[in-house]
């Protein structure tokens, strides 16, 4: 998967590995960056490589919750209301520019992302398995955006950024053909059964007591008031552990190490935290400083 996606999204192999680790850990992925750097292309390429049922929704200011989850329509032939499921009833949902929709529409995804079900008209309907949300968003200081609430951000296992390509990668993009046409020609490289098996392997990756001690030390540091205004929740701590296990599996190991935690920590927790006043650093830089100041043993 990494090799195939790298032929479309060039020069971003570490970010691609983060994306795959997120999906193997059973989490949802948020890709944030300025327009035009390949957020949607990366999300679309991921979905095409998975071989799962895929739907894409372009989030706009006038998008309604019913446009996502579905609506009941009266069918004259059947003399009753029939539920027409929305695009959320797919195994992979690409929520493109998620922060261009209003808070009410954004919140329509909360139950789906956490419980893998939606409640419509007092009836709970299960979503397909697996169910992944791959969302893209533009920086919050751009026109026409609504910041995602903390409860929504907490549902994303990882948030990554792509950044501008280096000179060699940009030359390859300029000299190459239409990337969107290349995406449409991609074939799945993993079956749903293989994906489910890989996710079970991630769960079986060992996390020893010293690693859990180190992880708890990091979690306690976020709650100390020295680095962040509020600390990590227990759910966030479990998300870090799952992501570290997925990273270890991608490295070919059956155990997670402190290096795995450090490699995915910023992507997993920076979007959940706000640096203390006067820190002079953004969340990602603050996480890096906290790692540097926290002993492994």
DAPEQUI-V17577 format. One record per run of one state. SS is the DSSP state (@ for helix, = for strand, . for the rest). FROM is the first residue (numbers start at 1). LEN is the number of residues. If there is no record, write none. Layout:
ss->(SS/SS)
from->(FROM/FROM)
len->(LEN/LEN)
//
This chain:
ss->(./@/./@/./=/./@/./=/./@/=/./=/./=/./@/./@/./@/./=/./=/./=/./@/./=/./@/./@/./@/./=/./@/./=/./@/./=/./@/./=/./@/.)
from->(1/2/7/13/25/29/33/39/51/54/59/65/70/76/80/86/92/97/98/101/103/108/110/116/117/121/123/127/132/138/150/154/158/161/167/176/179/185/192/205/206/207/209/223/228/229/234/251/255/256/258/273/275/276/283/294)
len->(1/5/6/12/4/4/6/12/3/5/6/5/6/4/6/6/5/1/3/2/5/2/6/1/4/2/4/5/6/12/4/4/3/6/9/3/6/7/13/1/1/2/14/5/1/5/17/4/1/2/15/2/1/7/11/4)
//
